Each structure stands twice: as structure tokens, then as C-alpha cells.
């Protein structure tokens, strides 16, 4: 049993691991040769994308529910989630033979609804309420109180944190085994760096606490999406703050407000907090798939995305990255590729005002585009009188350096254009 410094809470990680022993998969800790070679260190991936519900979230949900008195549990449980927490919750309801109610926003994709139904089977019912998570969660808590049931939160609860911490328990056990097996798969010494994703803070609190207790020399680095920096802003303000808007692309780690409990723990157990652009996460997702056959969801790719920014620091070190989940909807792959290309500087959008004469488009193609440039999108903005209005033109480059030549050719040919930048309001409306 270990106590977290700076809080009043005590966690029994051993008991949590015992509760989960026959429920979760002890996911592998794998040395990744490609990443190790690239960063000149030993990079190990903790593959929670291979978990029974394809994410670590089942650990916290099951640990909380299993900890409840049987009389309370049989009254039923409730959660609010459109993602991995809902699936872990549903699986736990099935496993514990208890009735569960899952609240999801009305906009939840059918794929996520069907996945949750599959894991919960006849033990759960799904209620679609609210246009966003906040409205959905408020309705779930009202329902819980009115029906004398138990609410299972996604991260801000001691038993949730305790369950997520079992990822850390496994990592240290597995790394110790690799080091002692003398098969050359692990370098000498302990784990120097641990990279883990953070959103609400349940995983970071639990695993960070465990490492600070049992591997205090390990530098624990939490990675958060740049478009949803709830923990980052909480660190700056020294208290949880509610963000007005967030980019929900990295859905498994995008929350408007981090937990009060998780913040109080994270500020004591995290050595660093790093933000990663969503576009970089997309590039990482594609590389993990093409180079390693790993299907990572955006939150699952966060930690690997951060390695490049720590390249000099982690040389010749033992590094562990938690791949937290693999629930990536195939329908999102086009968006992932698009975001990646834009981040890499290979995809650009322009509003082109072509001269109103024959051959203007042909001249654009021949005189402006480079030999390897490709038009991937072309459409007139106006529905009527198209020939007098601008055209939206998407151009994909083979090399980032070709961008300067493209701009040079536009000016040289006296083309009237406006480049649409991702941060501009116009980009969101038109592209």
C-alpha cells in the first residue's frame, strides 16, 4: 500500500491488481526496434491498445465497481461517456452481472454506440441525451440521484485512479523480467523516462503515483493535446480551470476541465507536462500503422508523438511510452491523413481568383504548379456566376520545400490569391 504525498488519499495498488487479475489482459511491454533506432535509445511500448476493450479504461471502471458493497452494486450503476470509458464500463457490467446505464451525447457516432452495446450486451441500456458531454454528464448525474444508483466517473475518483495505476504495476513487473532474462532485449538499469497521456488525469495520477513510490528515479512526463490543454492550464493557474473551447480530435484525452483530485495528485507526481499538436499526432498514427502495424487511436499515439521533442534528452536511455488505446474509427482515417499533411507542410489551400479569359486555368496548371505538385481539391465558391467568383484549390506537395517555389510561381504569374491558414476562421468555413 502506498500513500500519495500532498493528498489525504491512500491507494492499495496490490489489491486493485488482484481485483483485475482475471478481468483485464496483462498487455505486453514491447521493445520497438524502429523507434529505438530512430532515437538511439531503448523505446518500449506498453500496448493497452491490445486490452480486452482496446483501452486501459476498463481497469478503473471495474476496480470501482468491484469495490462497491454488493447491496449498492445491485442497485445499478451509471456513466456518461461516448468513448473508451463507456466501453470499459459496459464490459464491467457484463462481467459483474449488474445493470448499467450509459449516457451518451446525441451526436455520438453509431460505431461507438454499437461497440458499447457489444461489450455490455443485455446488462446495459444507452440513453442519448444532450448535444455535448457536459449536458450528457449533467443528465446522467440527475438520473443517478433520482434512481438511487451509483455514478462511475471517468477519472476523478480514488478507485478509478487506483485501477488505472495497474498499468504501472505491470510495466515495472514486465521491465524487471526483461532486464533479468539476459536476452538482450532490455538495457541495464531501470526505466529512465515514462511518457503517458493525460486528459482528465486518471491514468497520469495512478501510474505517476505508482512510479514515484516504486521507481522514483524515473522521469514521468505527461503528454497532452495542444488543442485541449486542461491539465497544462491547471498547472499554470495552480488549480483546475474550465476551458471555453477545445479541439476534441484527440477524444480520449480532450476534456474542458481536468479533475480536482487528479490535479492535486498530478502536480506532485509529474516531472513534466508536454503539449503536442494534433497534426503531429496524426502523423504518428500513420507511421505506427505503416511501420509497425499498430492501430493507435489519437490519445494512444500522444506519447510516441512527444519523443521527437525529447530526442537529445532520451539518448541511450530506457524509455516507456503507454499506447493507451486503439479504438480508432476507420471513418476518421481521411481526416487523420488530411491533418497530417497540413502539419507536415504538404497540403495547402488557396482561394484563387482566375483571370476571366480562356486558358487561365491551363496557365495556372502549367506555370504555377511544380512537376510533383497535385491539385487534390477544386471547387468554385459561388453557386451561381461561378466564372466571376474565386475557386477553392487544395494543393498537395511531395516535399515541404516545394512550398516556397509554389508561392514564387503564384506571384510571378500575377495570380490573385488568398492562402487559407488553419488558424483562420475562413479555413473552418470553407475547407
C-alpha positions in Angstrom: 0.0 0.0 0.0 1.4 3.5 -0.8 0.3 6.9 0.3 0.4 9.9 -2.1 2.4 12.8 -0.8 0.4 16.0 -0.6 -3.0 14.4 -0.5 -5.2 12.7 2.1 -5.7 9.6 -0.1 -4.2 6.2 0.3 -4.2 3.7 -2.6 -3.8 0.0 -2.4 -2.3 -0.9 -5.8 -1.8 -4.5 -5.0 -5.5 -5.0 -4.1 -6.5 -3.3 -7.3 -4.2 -5.6 -9.4 -5.7 -8.6 -7.6 -9.3 -7.5 -8.4 -8.4 -7.1 -12.1 -6.2 -10.2 -12.4 -8.8 -12.3 -14.2 -10.6 -9.5 -15.9 -8.0 -7.5 -17.9 -5.3 -8.7 -20.2 -1.8 -8.1 -19.0 -0.9 -6.2 -22.1 2.7 -6.7 -23.5 5.6 -4.3 -22.9 7.4 -4.4 -26.2 10.8 -3.1 -27.3 10.1 -1.2 -30.5 13.1 -1.5 -32.8 12.1 1.2 -35.2 11.7 3.9 -32.6 14.7 2.7 -30.6 16.9 3.0 -33.7 15.4 6.4 -34.6 16.0 7.9 -31.2 19.2 6.0 -30.3 17.7 4.6 -27.1 15.5 1.7 -25.9 11.9 2.5 -26.5 9.3 0.2 -25.0 5.6 0.4 -25.8 3.0 -0.6 -23.2 0.3 -1.9 -25.6 -3.0 -1.0 -23.9 -4.4 -0.9 -27.4 -4.5 -4.7 -27.1 -6.6 -4.6 -24.0 -9.9 -6.5 -23.9 -11.9 -3.3 -24.7 -8.9 -1.8 -26.7 -8.0 0.7 -24.0 -7.0 0.9 -20.3 -10.3 2.4 -19.2 -11.7 -0.9 -18.1 -9.2 -1.0 -15.3 -10.6 2.0 -13.4 -14.2 1.3 -14.1 -14.0 -2.4 -13.0 -11.9 -1.6 -9.9 -14.5 1.0 -8.7 -17.5 -1.3 -9.3 -15.9 -4.3 -7.8 -15.0 -2.2 -4.7 -18.7 -1.4 -4.1 -20.7 -3.3 -1.5 -22.8 -5.9 -3.2 -26.0 -4.3 -2.0 -25.1 -1.0 -3.5 -23.8 -2.5 -6.7 -27.0 -4.4 -7.4 -29.0 -1.1 -7.3 -27.3 -0.3 -10.6 -24.5 1.9 -12.0 -24.4 4.9 -14.4 -21.8 6.5 -16.5 -21.5 9.4 -19.0 -19.2 8.8 -21.9 -19.1 8.5 -25.7 -15.8 6.7 -25.8 -13.5 4.2 -24.0 -14.9 4.8 -20.5 -18.3 3.7 -21.8 -16.9 0.5 -23.3 -14.9 -0.4 -20.2 -18.0 0.4 -18.0 -20.2 -1.8 -20.2 -17.8 -4.7 -20.2 -17.6 -4.4 -16.4 -21.4 -4.5 -16.1 -21.5 -7.7 -18.1 -18.7 -9.3 -16.1 -20.2 -8.4 -12.7 -23.8 -9.2 -13.8 -25.0 -5.7 -12.9 -27.4 -3.3 -14.6 -25.7 -0.3 -16.1 -27.0 2.9 -17.8 -24.7 4.6 -20.3 -25.4 8.3 -21.1 -24.0 9.4 -24.4 -24.4 12.7 -26.3 -26.9 12.7 -29.2 -24.1 13.2 -31.7 -22.3 10.0 -30.7 -21.3 8.0 -33.8 -23.1 4.7 -34.3 -19.8 2.9 -34.3 -19.2 3.9 -30.6 -22.8 3.1 -29.6 -22.6 -0.4 -31.2 -19.2 -1.1 -29.6 -20.6 -0.2 -26.2 -23.7 -2.4 -26.8 -21.4 -5.3 -27.8 -19.4 -5.2 -24.6 -22.4 -4.7 -22.3 -24.9 -6.9 -24.1 -28.1 -7.2 -22.2 -26.7 -5.7 -19.0 -26.7 -2.1 -20.2 -29.1 0.4 -21.7 -27.9 3.5 -23.6 -29.6 6.9 -23.3 -28.7 9.6 -25.9 -29.1 13.0 -24.2 -27.5 16.4 -24.8 -25.6 18.0 -27.6 -22.2 17.7 -25.8 -20.5 15.8 -23.0 -21.3 18.4 -20.3 -25.0 18.3 -21.0 -24.9 14.5 -21.1 -23.0 14.2 -17.8 -25.4 16.5 -16.0 -28.3 14.4 -17.1 -26.5 11.2 -16.1 -25.9 12.6 -12.6 -29.5 13.7 -12.2 -30.7 10.2 -13.3 -28.2 8.6 -10.8 -29.5 10.5 -7.9 -33.2 10.1 -8.8 -32.8 6.3 -9.1 -30.5 5.8 -6.1 -27.8 4.3 -8.3 -24.0 4.8 -8.3 -22.2 7.1 -10.7 -19.0 5.8 -12.2 -16.9 8.8 -13.2 -14.3 8.7 -16.0 -11.3 9.9 -13.9 -11.8 11.9 -10.8 -12.2 9.2 -8.2 -9.7 7.3 -6.0 -10.9 3.9 -7.1 -10.7 4.9 -10.8 -7.2 6.2 -10.2 -6.2 3.0 -8.3 -7.4 0.8 -11.2 -5.6 2.8 -13.9 -2.4 2.6 -11.8 -2.3 -1.2 -12.5 -0.9 -0.2 -15.9 2.2 1.0 -14.0 2.3 -2.1 -11.8 2.5 -4.3 -14.9 5.1 -2.0 -16.6 7.6 -2.3 -13.7 7.0 -6.1 -13.3 7.5 -6.7 -17.1 10.5 -4.4 -17.4 12.2 -6.2 -14.4 11.5 -9.5 -16.1 13.0 -8.3 -19.4 16.1 -6.9 -17.6 16.7 -10.2 -15.7 16.1 -12.6 -18.6 19.5 -11.7 -20.1 18.1 -12.0 -23.6 19.4 -8.6 -24.7 16.0 -7.0 -25.0 16.5 -4.6 -22.1 19.4 -2.4 -21.3 20.9 -2.3 -17.8 19.4 -0.1 -15.1 15.8 0.9 -14.6 13.3 2.9 -16.6 14.7 6.4 -17.2 11.6 8.0 -18.8 7.9 7.2 -18.7 5.6 9.0 -21.2 1.9 8.8 -20.5 -1.1 10.6 -22.0 -3.2 13.0 -19.8 -6.6 14.4 -20.2 -8.8 14.2 -17.1 -5.8 12.8 -15.3 -6.9 9.4 -14.0 -4.1 7.4 -15.7 -1.4 10.0 -15.0 -2.4 10.2 -11.4 -2.4 6.5 -10.9 0.6 5.4 -12.9 2.5 8.5 -11.8 1.9 7.8 -8.1 3.0 4.2 -8.5 6.2 5.1 -10.2 7.0 7.8 -7.7 6.7 5.2 -5.0 8.4 2.2 -6.6 10.6 3.8 -9.3 11.4 7.3 -8.0 14.3 7.9 -10.4 12.0 7.6 -13.4 11.2 10.9 -15.0 7.4 10.9 -15.5 6.3 13.0 -18.5 2.6 13.6 -19.2 1.6 14.4 -22.8 -1.5 16.4 -23.6 -3.1 17.5 -26.9 -2.3 21.1 -27.8 -5.9 21.8 -28.6 -7.2 20.7 -25.2 -4.6 21.7 -22.6 -6.8 21.4 -19.5 -4.0 20.0 -17.2 -1.5 22.4 -18.7 -3.7 25.4 -17.9 -4.4 23.9 -14.4 -0.7 23.8 -13.7 -0.3 27.4 -14.8 -3.2 28.5 -12.6 -2.3 26.1 -9.8 -5.9 24.9 -9.8 -8.3 23.2 -12.3 -9.8 25.7 -14.8 -12.6 25.2 -17.3 -11.5 25.8 -20.9 -14.0 27.7 -23.0 -13.4 25.7 -26.2 -11.3 22.7 -27.0 -10.3 20.6 -30.1 -11.9 17.3 -29.4 -9.9 15.4 -32.1 -7.8 13.6 -29.5 -11.1 12.4 -28.0 -9.5 10.1 -25.4 -7.6 13.0 -23.8 -9.7 16.0 -24.6 -11.6 17.4 -21.6 -12.6 21.0 -20.8 -11.7 20.6 -17.2 -9.3 18.2 -15.5 -10.3 16.6 -12.2 -9.8 18.3 -8.9 -8.4 15.1 -7.3 -6.3 14.2 -10.3 -4.8 17.7 -10.5 -3.9 17.6 -6.8 -2.0 14.3 -7.4 -0.5 15.1 -10.8 1.1 18.3 -9.6 3.1 16.1 -7.1 3.9 13.1 -9.3 4.6 14.6 -12.8 8.1 15.8 -13.7 7.0 17.5 -16.9 3.9 18.2 -18.9 4.2 18.5 -22.7 1.8 19.6 -25.4 1.7 18.0 -28.8 -0.1 19.4 -31.9 -3.0 17.3 -33.2 -1.4 17.3 -36.7 1.7 15.7 -35.3 -0.4 13.1 -33.5 -1.9 12.2 -36.9 1.5 11.7 -38.5 2.4 9.4 -35.6 -0.8 7.4 -36.1 0.0 6.8 -39.7 3.6 5.9 -39.0 2.7 3.5 -36.3 0.3 1.8 -38.7 2.6 1.6 -41.7 5.8 0.9 -39.9 4.6 -1.3 -37.0 1.1 -2.5 -37.9 -0.1 -0.8 -34.7 -3.6 0.7 -34.9 -3.5 3.5 -32.3 -6.3 6.0 -31.5 -5.2 9.7 -31.3 -4.8 9.5 -27.5 -2.8 6.3 -27.9 -0.3 8.0 -30.2 0.3 11.0 -27.9 3.3 9.6 -26.1 5.1 8.5 -29.2 4.4 11.9 -30.8 6.4 13.5 -27.9 9.6 11.6 -28.4 10.9 13.8 -31.1 10.9 16.8 -28.8 12.9 14.9 -26.2 15.3 13.3 -28.7 18.5 14.7 -27.2 17.4 14.0 -23.6 16.5 10.3 -24.1 19.6 9.1 -26.0 20.9 5.9 -24.6 18.1 5.8 -22.0 15.4 3.3 -21.3 12.1 4.8 -22.3 8.5 3.6 -21.9 5.5 5.0 -23.8 2.0 4.0 -22.9 -0.1 3.4 -26.0 -3.3 3.9 -24.2 -5.9 2.7 -26.7 -6.7 1.5 -30.2 -10.3 2.5 -30.7 -9.8 4.3 -33.9 -12.8 4.6 -36.2 -11.8 3.7 -39.8 -14.1 6.6 -41.0 -11.6 9.0 -39.4 -8.6 8.0 -41.5 -9.2 10.6 -44.2 -9.3 13.3 -41.6 -6.2 11.9 -39.9 -4.3 11.9 -43.3 -5.5 15.4 -44.0 -4.4 16.8 -40.6 -1.0 15.0 -41.0 -0.4 16.5 -44.4 -1.2 20.0 -43.2 1.1 19.6 -40.2 3.9 18.3 -42.3 3.5 21.3 -44.7 2.5 19.2 -47.6 -1.1 20.3 -48.0 -2.2 23.9 -48.7 -5.4 25.6 -49.6 -5.9 28.8 -51.6 -8.7 31.0 -52.8 -7.7 31.6 -56.4 -9.3 34.4 -58.5 -8.6 33.3 -62.0 -8.5 35.9 -64.8 -11.7 35.9 -66.7 -10.4 34.7 -70.1 -9.9 31.4 -71.9 -6.9 29.3 -70.9 -6.5 30.9 -67.4 -6.8 27.5 -65.6 -4.5 25.8 -68.1 -1.8 28.5 -67.5 -2.2 28.0 -63.7 -1.5 24.3 -64.0 1.4 24.7 -66.4 3.1 27.8 -64.9 2.4 27.7 -61.2 2.3 24.0 -60.2 5.7 22.2 -59.8 6.3 18.9 -61.6 5.3 16.9 -58.4 2.5 19.2 -57.1 -1.0 17.8 -57.3 -4.4 19.5 -57.2 -6.5 17.5 -54.7 -9.5 19.8 -54.5 -11.0 22.3 -56.9 -14.4 23.9 -56.5 -16.0 27.2 -57.2 -17.1 29.0 -54.0 -20.2 30.7 -55.6 -23.2 28.5 -56.6 -24.1 31.0 -59.3 -22.0 33.1 -61.6 -19.1 30.7 -60.9 -16.9 32.2 -63.6 -16.8 35.5 -61.7 -16.0 34.1 -58.3 -13.0 32.6 -56.6 -12.2 28.9 -56.6 -11.0 26.9 -53.6 -7.9 25.0 -54.7 -6.2 22.3 -52.5 -2.6 21.6 -53.5 -0.6 18.6 -52.2 3.2 18.8 -52.3 5.7 16.0 -52.4 8.3 17.9 -50.4 7.8 20.6 -47.9 10.5 22.8 -49.5 8.3 23.0 -52.7 6.0 25.4 -50.9 8.3 28.4 -51.4 8.5 27.7 -55.2 4.7 27.5 -55.3 4.3 30.9 -53.8 7.0 32.3 -56.0 5.2 31.0 -59.1 1.9 32.4 -57.9 3.4 35.9 -57.6 5.5 35.6 -60.8 2.3 34.7 -62.8 0.4 37.6 -61.2 -2.3 35.3 -59.8 -4.7 36.9 -57.4 -4.9 34.5 -54.4 -5.6 34.2 -50.6 -3.9 31.4 -48.7 -6.2 29.8 -46.1 -4.3 29.2 -42.9 -5.6 26.6 -40.4 -6.0 29.1 -37.6 -8.1 31.5 -39.7 -11.9 31.5 -39.3 -12.3 31.3 -43.1 -10.5 27.9 -43.1 -13.1 26.3 -40.9 -15.9 27.7 -43.0 -14.5 26.9 -46.5 -12.3 23.8 -46.0 
